[in-house]
Amino acid sequence: MVELQRLASDTSLDSLMRDSTRHVILRRHGLTADELVDAAQRMANDPDHAERVWTAINTAGAKGKQPNGRIPSTPTAPIHIGTPRAPTP
């Protein structure tokens, strides 16, 4: 969530790059957008838990680190390496 918050506030990216980066962040953490939405809906049913989670996210974001202590980085876009050629006989 810290990475997603930073991404949302990054004004240097266009909407296509922001969307692509969001997918990379979710994939890196083994999540889909639907799973993230489901988790948010479940947290809506437990406001105390949701408040603790958001406090942890905001604290980690303010310190510039994720809750596990790693400094998050914005993932880079995949590099296009070209289309493979047919093998030479």
C-alpha positions in Angstrom: 0.0 0.0 0.0 2.9 2.4 0.7 4.1 1.8 -2.9 0.7 2.3 -4.3 0.2 5.5 -2.3 3.6 6.8 -3.6 2.6 5.9 -7.1 -0.7 7.7 -6.8 1.1 10.9 -5.9 3.8 10.6 -8.6 2.9 13.4 -11.0 5.7 12.5 -13.4 3.9 9.5 -14.8 1.2 9.5 -17.4 -1.9 7.4 -16.8 -0.6 4.5 -18.9 2.7 4.3 -17.0 0.9 4.7 -13.7 -1.5 1.8 -14.6 1.4 -0.4 -15.7 3.4 0.3 -12.6 0.4 -0.4 -10.4 0.1 -3.9 -12.0 3.8 -4.5 -11.5 3.6 -3.5 -7.8 0.6 -5.8 -7.3 2.2 -8.7 -9.2 5.4 -8.3 -7.2 3.4 -8.8 -4.0 1.4 -11.7 -5.5 -1.9 -9.7 -5.6 -4.5 -8.9 -8.2 -6.5 -5.7 -8.3 -9.6 -7.8 -7.5 -7.9 -9.2 -4.4 -7.0 -5.8 -3.2 -10.6 -4.6 -3.7 -11.8 -7.6 -1.8 -9.4 -6.9 1.1 -10.6 -3.3 1.2 -14.2 -4.4 1.4 -13.5 -6.9 4.2 -11.7 -4.1 6.1 -14.7 -1.9 5.8 -16.5 -4.4 8.0 -13.8 -4.1 10.7 -13.1 -0.3 11.2 -10.7 -0.9 14.1 -8.6 -3.2 12.1 -8.7 -0.9 9.1 -7.6 2.0 11.3 -4.6 0.0 12.5 -3.6 -1.0 9.0 -3.9 2.6 7.6 -1.9 3.9 10.6 0.9 1.4 9.8 0.8 2.3 6.1 1.0 6.0 6.8 3.8 5.6 9.4 5.8 3.4 7.0 5.2 5.9 4.2 6.3 8.8 6.4 9.5 7.0 7.3 10.1 6.1 3.6 10.1 2.4 4.4 7.7 -0.5 4.1 6.6 -2.2 7.3 9.2 -4.9 6.8 11.9 -2.2 6.8 12.8 -2.2 3.1 12.9 1.0 1.2 10.4 0.7 -1.6 11.3 1.5 -5.1 9.1 2.4 -8.0 9.4 -0.6 -10.4 10.9 0.2 -13.8 9.1 -0.6 -17.0 10.0 -3.8 -18.7 12.7 -3.4 -21.3 11.8 -4.3 -24.8 14.6 -6.5 -26.2 13.2 -7.0 -29.6 11.6 -9.8 -31.6 13.6 -13.0 -31.8 14.9 -13.9 -35.2 14.6 -17.2 -36.9 17.7 -19.3 -36.4 20.2 -19.3 -39.2 20.6 -22.6 -41.0 
